[in-house]
Each structure stands twice: as structure tokens, then as C-alpha cells.
Amino acid sequence: MKEARNSNEGLLGIISDITLLSNCTYIVGSFSSNVFRIAAELMQTRYEDASNLAFSIDYPYCLSFKQGRNGQDFKAVQDHEPELFLNKELRLRSGDLIKRQFSEEIGEKSVKAGYWYGTNLNTSETGLYPSYKVKQIHLVKPIHLLSKT
């Protein structure tokens, strides 16, 4: 099996997989996979902003999550009533702004269960919330390639 993977046919197979993925309108995969990351990057060449067209199921597990991903802004897209984690869960109302954080106390267990830790900027409450009930807010800034400074 390994021999087929390291052959010319194996290389062509990976290239065709990446090409097919990058031509999709939405992809779900793993950013720990080079194939998925390349496909997501190639989608950027087809759309002005393809950042919302790829969803990584292991996004929180990336090393940069603890270091560079802290403090990302999200917007609640669904209401959420606390029930699972008792006092540690955050109440969400659609439209609430959430600042995502990493907590060593909460740890990876809640992240693996699909919950992230953060602060609801509308209520100033801090706790866990389901990651699928929020959408990341992307700040788009103009790029002045030919600015006269």
C-alpha cells in the first residue's frame, strides 16, 4: 500500500483530490491535514474571500489555538440556554458578541466536546458555549498596494 502512495499514480491522486476539493463551494475537513489546507488556500484564488467556505473539525486543536487564536471575535447565530456544564456554561442570544479565550482550567476536554470558552461581550459573563452556535467575525481591511506615502 505504501508503494502505491509514493508512486506517480499516488501523487496524481493527491493532486486530483486537492483540485476537486478546491473546486467545491464549501469544504469540511481538518486543518491538521496538508491536503485540506492546500484545498482551502486554492479556494482563495476563486473567491474574493473564501474564509467562510471551509470549516475545520480540528480547528481548536491547532497549536496556534493556545497562542495566536486567543481573543478571536465571534457572533452568536443561535440562542443557547445553559444545561450541560452547570455553572460553567454561557447563555447566548442570537447577535451576542463573544470574545473567545483559552482556559487551562477548562482544558481540552470541553473543546473535544464541541464547546469553546469565552466572554459574552453583551452580558460580560464568561463560560463555555457550543462552537456551532457562533460564527467568526472577520475584519476585512483595505489593502493599498499603490498608496502614495
Residue pairs with C-beta under 8 A, 6 or more apart in sequence:
4 10
14 35
17 35
18 35
18 38
18 39
18 42
19 42
21 27
21 29
21 35
21 36
21 39
22 38
22 39
22 40
22 42
22 43
22 46
23 46
24 39
24 43
25 53
26 53
26 54
26 55
27 36
27 39
27 40
27 43
27 53
27 54
27 55
28 54
28 55
28 56
28 57
29 35
29 36
29 39
29 40
29 54
29 55
29 56
29 57
30 36
30 56
30 57
30 58
31 37
31 40
31 56
31 58
31 59
31 62
32 58
32 61
32 62
36 54
36 56
39 54
40 50
40 54
43 50
43 53
43 54
44 50
47 53
49 138
49 140
51 138
52 135
52 136
52 138
59 65
60 69
60 111
60 116
60 131
61 108
61 111
62 69
65 102
66 102
69 100
69 102
70 100
70 101
70 102
71 99
71 100
71 101
72 99
72 100
72 136
73 97
73 98
73 99
73 100
73 136
73 137
74 97
74 98
74 99
74 100
74 118
74 134
74 135
74 136
74 137
75 95
75 96
75 97
75 98
75 134
75 135
75 137
76 92
76 93
76 94
76 95
76 96
76 97
76 98
76 129
76 133
76 134
77 94
77 133
77 134
77 135
78 92
78 94
78 133
79 92
79 93
79 94
79 133
80 90
80 91
80 92
80 129
80 130
80 133
81 91
82 89
82 90
82 91
82 127
83 89
84 115
84 128
85 110
85 115
85 127
85 128
87 127
88 106
88 127
88 128
89 115
89 127
89 128
89 129
90 98
90 118
90 120
90 125
90 126
90 127
90 128
90 129
91 120
91 123
91 125
92 98
92 120
92 129
92 133
92 134
93 122
96 120
96 121
96 122
96 123
97 120
97 121
97 122
97 137
98 118
98 119
98 120
98 121
98 129
98 134
99 118
99 119
99 121
100 116
100 117
100 118
101 117
101 118
101 119
101 126
102 117
103 117
106 117
106 128
110 116
110 117
110 128
114 130
114 131
114 132
115 128
115 129
115 130
115 131
116 128
116 129
116 131
116 134
117 126
117 127
117 128
117 129
118 126
118 127
118 129
119 125
119 126
120 126
120 129
